[in-house]
Amino acid sequence: MPKQRLERITIEPGKCGGSPCLRGYRIRVSDLLALLSAGASHAEILEDYPFLEEEDIYAALEYATIQTSHPIVIAA
């Protein structure tokens, strides 16, 4: 993943409860993921949030991928 894509994800203690947001705006990664899972298209999201860029959507998806990609230890 291009490092610059991950730089779009910001975490600020005083903003949105410290949740990961997009480029310092008050839209959380989880908000964007919820829109996508509800069936919103990229075009609809960008129309509703004109300050976002399509690369922000990809950054949120890749951030979520990293967060859910962890080793699972199974006791033998």
C-alpha positions, 0 to 999 in steps of 0.5 A, spaced: 500 500 500 502 506 498 504 510 504 501 516 502 494 513 502 495 511 509 497 518 511 490 520 509 488 517 516 488 521 522 487 520 529 487 526 533 485 525 541 480 531 541 476 530 535 471 524 534 473 521 540 480 519 538 477 515 532 481 514 525 478 520 521 479 522 514 484 527 513 483 531 519 475 532 517 470 530 522 468 524 518 470 517 521 473 511 517 467 507 520 462 512 518 465 511 511 465 504 511 458 504 514 456 508 508 459 503 503 456 497 507 449 500 506 450 500 499 452 507 497 456 508 491 463 512 491 459 517 487 454 518 492 459 519 497 463 524 494 457 528 492 454 528 499 461 529 502 464 534 497 471 535 501 472 528 500 476 525 494 476 518 491 482 516 494 480 517 501 475 512 500 480 507 498 484 509 504 479 507 509 478 501 506 485 499 506 486 502 513 480 497 515 484 491 511 490 492 516 486 493 522 482 486 521 488 482 518 492 480 524 494 473 526 490 468 530 493 463 535 489 457 536 491 453 542 493 446 540 
